[in-house]
């Protein structure tokens, strides 16, 4: 199958993401579509009959040369289907948004500011991660602050994004995050500017990766 965009937009992404968004058991393609005059939007493509087509899309940012960077997918609102977490303009505004698919349309269900998951010019696009960091059975998000000097653990509850914990980093986050186990609970391994690596968990202080003993 092939899908070609019209001349007013391009796919601005390194890796299409395959995930079931509508709950039908079949993966959709989630990627970034950028318009020449109005900037980036998040597009969901699916197979309909014998065709591949865009089945839902967020509104574009509204300004040319403005980008968004997905965080990932999880059932944040508890309806049994995957929702989508993104960071809009990670180098400028730094707004975290959570979107869900309802009645064939993407609807934003929560947002907050002061985040970033990308360094301008870097090939590392995954300065964020999703896991149950609080241990309550629900997915949480870990993402740096907009200046990347603080680490923020966030959760979606009662229709809002709330902060579980915040930790100051010894240097700005600079490389892809990796979820690791810290004494049986999720933590996150982070590459910092300058080459240092740390492991962080909401239940303990920052420790060097080489010296981490896994204790909370």
N, C-alpha and C positions, 0 to 999 in steps of 0.2 A: 504494500500500500504506500501511497505517496500523498503528502499534503504540501501544497505550495502557497505561501502567503502572497497577498497582493503587493504591489510595488511600494505602498506607503509604510511598510513595516518589515522587520527582520526578526529572526530568532537570535536573542542575545544571551547565550548560555553555553557552558562547557559540556554539561551532561544532562540529557533529558532524564527526568525522574519517573520511574514506573511504580504506581501505587493505586490501589482501589479507593477511589474517592466517593463514588456513589453507592457503595455497598452491594454491588451486584455480583461480586466474586471475580470480576475481570479487571485487570489493571488498566488504568488510564495513564496518559502521558502528561506530566506537569512540567511546564517550561516557562521561560520568559519571552514575551513578545514585546518588542520595542517599536513604537511608532515614530516616524520621522519628525512629526510636529508636536507630539504630546507625551513622549517618554515611554517608560516601561509599564507593562501590565503583566499579571500572572495569567497564563492560559492553560486550560485543561483540554486535552484532545482525547477523544474516544472513538471506538469503532461503532458505527451506526449502520446496520445492514452490511453492505459491502464497502462502505466508505469510511475513511478516517477524516474526522472533522472536529473543529473546536466546539465543545459542548458548553463551556462556561468560561468567563473571563472577568477579571477585576477591571474596574475603570483604570485607564492609564493615569500616571502621576499628574500629567497636565502640562509639563514643561519638557522641551527637548533636552536630550543628553542627561536624563535623570533615570536612575537604575534602582532595581530592588534585588534583594538576595534572599532566597528561601532558607529557612532554618530546617524545616522538616515536617513530618506528619505524625499525628496521634489523635486519639479520640479525646479531645480536651473537654467537650461539653457533655460527654456521657450518653450520646445518642446511638452508639454502636458503629459509627462511621468515622473515617479519618477526616480530621480537619487539617488546615494548612497554616503554618506559622511562617511569616516572612518579616524581613526588615526592609523598610522603604527608605531609600537614600541613606545608606549606612555611613556615608562620608559627610553628610550635610545635616539632615534632620534627625536621622537615627530613630525611626518609629517602628516599634514592634506591633504587628497586626496579626490577628487570628481570623481566618476565613473558614466558613462552612458552606457546603453545597445544600441548598434548600430549593425544592421545586424547580430544579434545573438551572438555578442561578447561584453564583457565589455571593455570600452575605458576610460582611465583617461583623464579628460578635464581640470583639474586644480589641483595645489598643492601649499602648503606653509608649512613652518616649525615653530618651537617654540610653539608647543601646546602639551597638554596631557589631557586625559580624564579618567585616572585611577591611583589609588595609588597602588603601588606594594603590593600584598598580601590582598588587600581589596575585599570585596564582592560587593562593589558599582561600577557598570560598566557604570553609566550614568552621568559622570561629564561633561555634555554638553547638549545642547538643540537646537531646531530649531523653529523659529517663525519669524514673520515679525516685527522685532524690530525697523526698520527705518520708517515704515509706508508707504513704496512705493509700496506695493502690491506684493513684492517678498520675498521669504524665506531667512532668515539670520541664521547664526550659532553663538552661544555663547559657548566659550570653554576656559579653563584656558591656560595660558602660560605653558611651559614645567616644570617650577618650581612650578606651581600652585599658584603663589603669585600675578599674574595679571589676570584680566578677559578680554578676547578679543571678541569683536563683529565683525564678519566677514560677507562679502557678496560676491556673485559671480556676476561679471559684466564685460562686454567687454572681456570675455574669461579668466579673472583673478580673484583671490581671493583678495579682498581689505578690509582693516580694517576700520570699521565705527567708533569705539570708543575703548578705552582701559581704564581700571580702576584698580588701585592697591587695593588688598584685605587686610584686617587687619590681616589675617592669611591664610595659604594655603587652597585652596578648598579641601574637603575631602569626601563629600557625594553626592549622586545623586542630580541633578538639577531638579527643577520643575518650569515650566512656569506659571506665575501668572499675574493677571491684575493690572496695576499701572495706575490709573486714565484713564481707558479705553484702555490702550496700554500694550503690553506685556512687562513684566519684568521677572526676574528669581530669584527664591528662592534657596539659596546655604547654605549647611552645611559646616562649616569650621572646621579645626583641633582645638581641644580644646573644641568643643561642641557649639560654637557660631553659630547663624544663621543670615544671612542678606538677604535682597532683593535688587537687583540691576537692574536699568534700564538705557539705554543710555541717558535718558532725566533728570536724577537726580543723586545726590550723593548717596553713600552707607548709608543705615540706618538700624538700628537694626530691625529685624522682629517685635518684640514686640512693637516698637515705630513708625513703619512706618505709615505715614498719607496719603500716596498715592500721594503726591504732586510732580509736576515736576518743 
